[in-house]
Amino acid sequence: MAEYQQKDQSFKLWKNTFKNDGDKKPDYTGNGMFDGTMKDVALWINKDKNGKRYLSGTVKVQKGKDESPF
């Protein structure tokens, strides 16, 4: 069976099960392929001053598996 190949300009996210209320850790973390390079992705769910929810995130150079990317 062939190994999954991440498509360029796409990413995968998983819910951060290590986040506690009040933490600044991302709500979702994952990785993706951007211009042929694998990168770490983080996503936060926020509220603006009017109480409307929005998403914000970061894309960073992928670190080693033993290092925390965020």
QUIQUIZI-V48136 format. One record per pair of residues at least 24 apart in sequence whose C-alpha atoms are under 10 Angstrom apart, sorted by sequence separation. I is the first residue (numbers start at 1). GAP is how many residues later the second one is. D is the distance in Angstrom with one decimal. If there is no record, write none. Layout:
i | gap | d
I | GAP | D
I | GAP | D
This chain:
i | gap | d
8 | 24 | 7.8
9 | 24 | 5.6
10 | 24 | 7.1
37 | 24 | 8.3
38 | 24 | 6.2
39 | 24 | 8.2
6 | 25 | 9.4
7 | 25 | 8.2
8 | 25 | 4.9
9 | 25 | 4.9
10 | 25 | 9.9
34 | 25 | 9.3
37 | 25 | 8.6
38 | 25 | 9.7
6 | 26 | 7.0
7 | 26 | 6.4
8 | 26 | 5.6
9 | 26 | 6.7
16 | 26 | 9.5
6 | 27 | 6.3
7 | 27 | 8.7
8 | 27 | 6.3
9 | 27 | 8.3
11 | 27 | 9.2
13 | 27 | 9.6
16 | 27 | 9.6
32 | 27 | 8.7
42 | 27 | 8.9
5 | 28 | 9.6
6 | 28 | 9.8
7 | 28 | 9.9
8 | 28 | 6.1
9 | 28 | 9.6
10 | 28 | 10.0
11 | 28 | 8.8
12 | 28 | 9.6
13 | 28 | 7.5
14 | 28 | 9.4
15 | 28 | 9.4
27 | 28 | 9.9
29 | 28 | 9.5
31 | 28 | 8.4
32 | 28 | 9.9
40 | 28 | 10.0
41 | 28 | 8.7
42 | 28 | 7.8
7 | 29 | 8.8
8 | 29 | 8.3
9 | 29 | 9.9
11 | 29 | 8.9
12 | 29 | 8.2
13 | 29 | 7.8
14 | 29 | 9.6
28 | 29 | 9.2
29 | 29 | 9.7
30 | 29 | 9.6
31 | 29 | 9.2
40 | 29 | 6.8
41 | 29 | 9.2
6 | 30 | 9.6
8 | 30 | 9.0
11 | 30 | 7.6
13 | 30 | 8.2
26 | 30 | 9.5
27 | 30 | 9.7
31 | 30 | 9.8
32 | 30 | 9.3
39 | 30 | 9.6
40 | 30 | 8.8
26 | 31 | 8.3
31 | 31 | 7.9
6 | 32 | 8.7
26 | 32 | 9.5
30 | 39 | 9.9
29 | 40 | 9.3
29 | 41 | 9.2
26 | 44 | 8.1
25 | 45 | 7.7
